[in-house]
Amino acid sequence: MNATDRTPADLLGSALAADPGRPLVTFYDDATGERVELSVATFANWVAKTANLLQDELAAEPGDRVALLLPAHWQTAVWLLACASVGVVADVSGDPAAADAVVSGPDALEIARACSGARIALALRPLGGRFPQPPEGFADYAVEVPGQGDRFAPYVPVDPEAPALIVAGREFTGAEVVQRARAEATDLGLTGPASRILSGLPYDTWEGLHAGLYGPLATGGSVVLCRNLDRLGDDALDKRVESERVTVIAR
């Protein structure tokens, strides 16, 4: 990866330039049987559309705080990189009442109503599907995002030293996310582009975010992100590790 990358969005840009067709995030939900594989290019396209939604439709500005009330999911990974692209602070499991906007999954909608700003709801259905009935007081992400532009450019350059991420009460700048992801990658078993990590960790800790997104992104690797992994038996897990060519497991 490019040694000059200083924000998570920079890491994605370098991955896109290096090999846009390779897998980046492969997502399983073992409660529903869903499997989605996103190449670097497809993931980056979702990020661009979501960043345009943030910047243009929600009028988000650098320094704004977005509470992400979402599980470990490929769409959560998209939102984390979209926030980094705009320069807003992604507050994972943060207090919606203290946020400028909230992005909520279906299980946290009542909590999310405490946000007085923009509210976006994600159904987290297979293939990014819509809510059958949009939640009152929320915009449905699956309705809003398809019409957004496929390319994104921030109105204001993102400052790598500005706050970018809050998780488990710890605040990180964009530069700190990149530095820590790189520094801890080897300990996790991520050694380069051939590394493919299977992560069943939730996204509510740095360890979960590192294994499930930032570490693979920082090293040119890829992630098999598994939700509800506890529902998968040992034999089925072994088969997944083999079929997905996993090199390291975090659970």
C-alpha positions in Angstrom: 0.0 0.0 0.0 1.0 3.6 -0.4 3.2 4.8 2.5 1.9 8.3 2.1 -1.7 7.3 2.9 -2.9 9.3 6.0 -6.6 8.6 6.2 -8.8 5.5 5.8 -10.1 7.1 2.6 -6.6 7.3 1.3 -6.1 3.6 2.0 -9.2 2.8 -0.1 -8.0 5.0 -2.9 -4.6 3.2 -3.0 -6.4 -0.2 -3.0 -8.5 1.0 -5.9 -5.5 2.1 -7.9 -3.6 -1.1 -7.2 -6.1 -3.8 -8.0 -9.8 -2.8 -8.3 -11.0 -6.2 -9.2 -9.8 -8.2 -6.1 -12.2 -9.1 -3.3 -12.1 -6.7 -0.3 -15.1 -7.6 1.8 -17.0 -10.9 1.7 -19.9 -10.8 4.1 -21.8 -13.7 5.6 -24.9 -13.6 7.8 -25.3 -17.0 9.4 -28.8 -16.2 10.6 -30.1 -15.7 7.1 -27.7 -17.5 4.9 -26.7 -14.3 3.1 -23.4 -14.1 1.3 -22.2 -10.9 -0.5 -18.8 -10.4 -2.0 -17.6 -6.9 -2.8 -14.5 -6.2 -4.9 -12.5 -3.1 -4.1 -14.2 -1.3 -7.0 -17.7 -2.3 -5.9 -17.0 -1.3 -2.3 -15.5 2.0 -3.4 -18.6 2.7 -5.5 -20.8 2.2 -2.5 -18.5 4.4 -0.4 -18.7 7.2 -3.1 -22.4 7.1 -3.3 -22.8 7.1 0.5 -20.3 10.0 0.9 -22.3 12.0 -1.7 -25.4 11.3 0.3 -23.7 12.5 3.4 -22.2 15.6 1.9 -25.0 16.7 -0.5 -28.3 15.4 0.9 -27.5 15.5 4.6 -25.3 18.6 4.4 -22.7 16.9 6.6 -19.5 19.0 7.1 -16.0 18.1 8.5 -16.2 17.7 12.2 -19.8 16.8 12.4 -20.6 13.6 14.4 -22.5 10.7 12.9 -23.7 8.0 15.3 -23.5 4.6 13.7 -25.9 2.2 15.4 -25.1 -0.8 13.2 -23.7 -4.3 13.6 -20.6 -5.7 11.9 -22.0 -5.7 8.3 -20.7 -4.8 4.9 -22.9 -1.7 4.8 -21.4 -0.5 8.1 -17.9 -0.8 6.6 -19.2 1.4 3.7 -20.5 4.0 6.2 -17.2 4.0 8.1 -15.2 4.8 4.9 -17.9 7.3 3.7 -17.5 9.2 6.9 -13.8 9.2 6.5 -14.2 10.5 2.9 -16.2 13.5 4.0 -14.3 14.2 7.2 -17.1 13.6 9.6 -16.6 11.7 12.8 -17.9 8.1 12.8 -19.1 7.5 16.4 -19.6 3.8 16.6 -22.5 2.9 19.0 -22.5 6.6 20.0 -25.2 8.6 21.7 -27.6 9.7 19.0 -28.7 12.6 21.1 -25.2 14.1 20.9 -24.8 13.5 17.2 -25.5 15.6 14.2 -26.9 12.6 12.3 -27.6 9.0 13.1 -27.4 5.9 10.9 -29.4 3.0 12.4 -30.1 -0.7 11.8 -33.6 -2.1 12.3 -32.8 -3.1 15.9 -31.8 0.4 17.1 -34.5 2.6 15.6 -36.1 3.6 18.9 -32.7 4.6 20.4 -31.9 6.5 17.2 -34.9 8.7 17.5 -33.1 10.7 20.1 -31.1 12.4 17.3 -32.5 15.7 16.4 -30.6 15.8 13.1 -30.8 13.6 10.0 -31.8 10.0 10.5 -31.0 7.3 8.1 -32.2 3.7 8.5 -30.7 0.6 7.1 -32.9 -2.5 6.7 -29.7 -4.7 6.5 -31.6 -7.0 4.2 -29.9 -9.3 1.6 -28.5 -7.4 -1.4 -29.0 -4.1 0.3 -32.8 -4.3 0.1 -35.3 -1.7 1.3 -37.6 -1.7 4.3 -41.0 -3.1 3.4 -42.4 -0.1 5.1 -40.0 2.8 5.8 -39.7 3.6 9.5 -41.4 6.9 10.4 -39.0 9.7 10.8 -36.2 8.1 8.9 -34.9 8.1 5.3 -34.4 4.6 3.9 -30.7 4.3 2.9 -31.6 1.7 0.2 -34.0 4.3 -1.4 -31.7 7.3 -1.1 -28.3 5.9 -2.1 -28.8 4.4 -5.6 -29.3 7.8 -7.2 -26.1 9.4 -5.8 -23.0 10.0 -7.9 -20.5 7.3 -8.5 -17.6 9.6 -7.9 -16.9 11.6 -4.8 -14.8 14.7 -4.0 -15.0 16.4 -0.7 -15.8 20.1 -0.7 -13.1 20.6 1.9 -9.9 18.5 2.0 -10.0 16.0 4.9 -7.5 16.8 7.7 -5.7 13.6 8.7 -5.1 15.1 12.2 -8.8 15.8 12.8 -11.0 13.4 14.8 -12.3 10.6 12.5 -13.5 7.7 14.6 -14.9 7.2 18.1 -15.2 3.6 19.3 -15.6 2.3 22.9 -15.1 5.8 24.2 -11.7 6.3 22.4 -11.3 9.0 19.8 -8.9 8.5 16.8 -7.8 10.9 14.1 -7.7 9.6 10.6 -3.9 9.4 10.8 -4.1 7.4 14.0 -6.5 4.9 12.5 -4.0 4.3 9.6 -1.0 4.2 11.9 -2.5 1.8 14.4 -4.0 -0.4 11.7 -0.6 -0.8 10.1 1.3 -1.3 13.4 -1.1 -4.0 14.7 -1.6 -5.9 11.4 1.4 -8.3 11.8 0.2 -9.2 15.3 -3.1 -10.1 13.9 -1.5 -12.3 11.2 -2.0 -9.8 8.3 1.2 -9.8 6.4 0.3 -8.4 2.9 -2.0 -8.8 -0.1 -2.2 -12.6 0.3 -3.7 -12.3 3.8 -7.4 -13.0 4.1 -8.9 -12.8 7.6 -12.2 -14.2 8.7 -13.6 -12.1 11.5 -16.6 -12.8 13.7 -15.9 -9.9 16.0 -18.5 -7.2 16.5 -17.7 -3.7 15.3 -18.1 -2.0 18.7 -14.4 -2.3 19.7 -11.2 -1.2 18.0 -10.2 -4.9 17.8 -13.4 -5.7 15.9 -13.0 -2.8 13.5 -9.3 -3.5 12.9 -9.9 -7.2 12.2 -13.1 -6.6 10.2 -12.0 -3.6 8.1 -9.0 -1.4 8.8 -6.3 -4.0 9.1 -7.1 -5.7 5.8 -7.5 -2.4 4.1 -4.1 -1.1 5.5 -2.2 -4.2 4.3 -3.8 -4.9 0.9 -5.6 -7.9 2.3 -9.2 -8.8 2.4 -11.8 -9.8 5.0 -14.5 -12.5 5.4 -16.8 -10.6 7.7 -19.2 -13.0 9.5 -22.3 -11.9 11.4 -23.9 -14.4 13.8 -20.9 -16.7 13.4 -21.9 -18.5 16.7 -24.7 -20.2 14.7 -22.1 -21.9 12.4 -20.9 -25.3 13.5 -17.2 -26.2 13.6 -17.4 -28.4 10.4 -19.1 -25.6 8.5 -16.6 -23.1 9.7 -13.8 -25.3 8.5 -15.4 -25.6 5.1 -15.8 -21.8 4.9 -12.1 -21.3 5.9 -11.1 -23.6 3.1 -13.5 -22.3 0.4 -12.7 -18.7 1.2 -9.0 -19.3 1.4 -8.8 -17.8 4.8 -5.3 -17.4 6.3 -6.2 -16.1 9.8 -9.2 -16.1 12.0 -10.4 -13.5 14.6 -13.3 -14.5 16.7 
